[in-house]
Amino acid sequence: VQLDIDFDQNGTVDHSLNTTTDISGNYLFSGLLVADYDIIVTQPAGTTQTDDPDATLDNRSSLTLAGGEDNTSQDFGYRGDSALGDVVFWDVNNNGAFDAGVDRGVAGVDVALEIDFNGDLTADYTRTIQSDASGNYAFANLVPGDYTVSVAAGSIPGGLASDPTVDGDGTVTPHTSDVTLGSNETNNDQDFGYTGTGSLGDTIFWDANANGTHDAGEPGLPGVTVSLDVDIDRNGSVDYTFTTTTDASGN
């Protein structure tokens, strides 16, 4: 942040001071005299200005200080031009990737975003949103920096596994992905996928005595194809079909 000073108020800069915002974004010039001042901000990389003290978004503000005056209302606001996100989903085929038309998004999952501006491994800001009806989530207006995306395990619906088959940076740290964003970067590779925990099945057998019951000694029939149609949203339409084959015992 630069402060240009016109001591004799004749429209000419007589002296300039410079400072840098602190860890909280604050800046201060003290020990000032009665004079005309221009505050000039070097716009942070990867941002668009949203607020300026004089309402003109030009990264500068002009003012006159009276004797003994403290003016601490010279705020400048910026939004980021980067974004990240993607989808929280049921990994139907358990292959560790989101397959359109096969895997299904999971709605209502809490996804948190933390940013570490200073690289000190401490979150400087945290925001939480929920995945939408299609399992999608997105964080926009982000500035360059180090981010951690995390899924709240407690918000994952029952029937899904406690550990993911995939998350944005691998599954070494379940439910959590670390990502670094540059200027004007959009990262839509932050997927979180979970398998289901339910199962069903039994035996295809030769009902030797035709009594409608699997009796002891009646052999299973191997090599029989069995399909499972799934109506995930319960609207009467098949969303996915699993196929398997009975083993040597007919299971």
C-alpha positions, -999 to 999 in steps of 0.1 A, spaced: 0 0 0 15 34 -10 6 67 5 13 98 -16 14 131 3 8 166 -10 19 188 19 11 222 4 -21 209 -13 -11 222 -47 -18 189 -66 18 177 -66 31 147 -47 58 158 -22 66 125 -6 55 88 -6 53 62 21 49 24 16 37 -4 38 25 -40 36 -7 -54 50 -3 -76 80 -15 -112 85 -50 -99 89 -49 -76 59 -46 -45 80 -24 -15 72 -17 18 90 2 50 83 6 71 115 22 104 125 5 123 96 1 160 92 -27 181 78 -23 174 40 -39 159 9 -33 121 6 -37 95 -21 -38 58 -10 -27 34 -38 -31 -3 -34 -11 -28 -55 -40 -52 -65 -34 -87 -53 -27 -112 -81 -58 -132 -93 -84 -108 -79 -111 -84 -90 -117 -53 -69 -151 -52 -52 -148 -23 -27 -130 11 -26 -133 39 -1 -145 65 -27 -167 39 -46 -145 42 -77 -129 8 -82 -94 20 -92 -73 7 -63 -69 42 -49 -86 68 -26 -80 105 -22 -87 124 11 -76 153 32 -66 149 68 -74 176 93 -53 182 124 -54 153 148 -78 133 126 -77 95 125 -93 81 94 -94 43 97 -122 37 71 -100 32 41 -110 -3 32 -103 -20 -1 -120 -53 -10 -112 -79 -36 -127 -112 -47 -107 -140 -61 -109 -152 -97 -102 -189 -90 -126 -218 -81 -126 -254 -71 -151 -282 -66 -167 -312 -83 -189 -340 -69 -196 -362 -39 -208 -396 -53 -218 -432 -48 -190 -451 -66 -215 -477 -79 -190 -498 -98 -163 -493 -71 -136 -483 -97 -123 -452 -79 -135 -427 -105 -167 -409 -113 -184 -424 -143 -212 -403 -158 -244 -423 -163 -233 -450 -138 -222 -433 -105 -247 -412 -86 -242 -379 -68 -250 -378 -31 -269 -347 -19 -267 -329 14 -231 -337 23 -212 -310 42 -180 -299 23 -157 -275 41 -130 -253 25 -100 -240 44 -74 -216 31 -39 -211 45 -27 -177 32 7 -179 49 18 -215 45 19 -219 83 -4 -250 82 -31 -230 100 -65 -222 84 -70 -185 80 -106 -188 67 -131 -217 65 -164 -219 46 -188 -249 45 -215 -257 19 -236 -287 10 -236 -308 -21 -266 -302 -43 -292 -327 -56 -267 -340 -81 -239 -343 -55 -221 -313 -70 -204 -286 -49 -184 -255 -59 -164 -228 -42 -159 -196 -63 -142 -162 -59 -111 -178 -45 -77 -161 -43 -44 -179 -50 -33 -200 -20 -32 -234 -3 -66 -250 3 -79 -280 21 -112 -295 10 -129 -319 34 -161 -339 36 -177 -342 70 -179 -379 75 -209 -375 98 -229 -360 70 -224 -390 46 -257 -408 43 -261 -443 59 -253 -472 36 -221 -456 23 -187 -468 33 -168 -449 60 -138 -445 38 -138 -431 2 -127 -450 -29 -114 -417 -42 -108 -381 -31 -92 -352 -47 -56 -360 -38 -58 -397 -32 -71 -417 -2 -41 -415 21 -60 -389 41 -97 -400 38 -123 -373 32 -96 -346 28 -78 -331 -2 -51 -305 -3 -49 -283 -34 -29 -252 -44 -47 -227 -66 -30 -202 -88 -43 -170 -104 -75 -174 -124 -74 -212 -120 -104 -235 -119 -99 -269 -104 -128 -292 -108 -110 -324 -100 -120 -326 -63 -141 -357 -63 -151 -377 -33 -165 -412 -40 -179 -438 -16 -191 -474 -22 -222 -488 -7 -220 -512 23 -251 -533 16 -252 -567 -1 -276 -594 -12 -276 -628 -28 -279 -665 -21 -279 -696 -42 -292 -708 -76 -298 -746 -70 -312 -777 -86 -344 -784 -67 -340 -821 -71 -373 -831 -54 -392 -800 -68 -405 -791 -33 -396 -754 -36 -370 -755 -9 -332 -757 -10 -327 -790 9 -295 -803 22 -276 -822 -6 -292 -803 -35 -264 -789 -55 -259 -754 -66 -259 -745 -103 -226 -729 -114 -222 -704 -142 -257 -689 -141 -259 -652 -149 -277 -630 -123 -285 -594 -129 -295 -568 -102 -314 -538 -114 -311 -507 -92 -337 -479 -90 -316 -454 -69 -341 -426 -68 -371 -449 -65 -390 -434 -95 -397 -467 -112 -368 -465 -137 -336 -486 -137 -306 -465 -130 -279 -491 -130 -276 -529 -135 -251 -551 -117 -242 -585 -133 -225 -615 -117 -222 -652 -123 -228 -680 -98 -197 -698 -85 -190 -735 -84 -215 -739 -55 -242 -719 -72 -238 -689 -49 
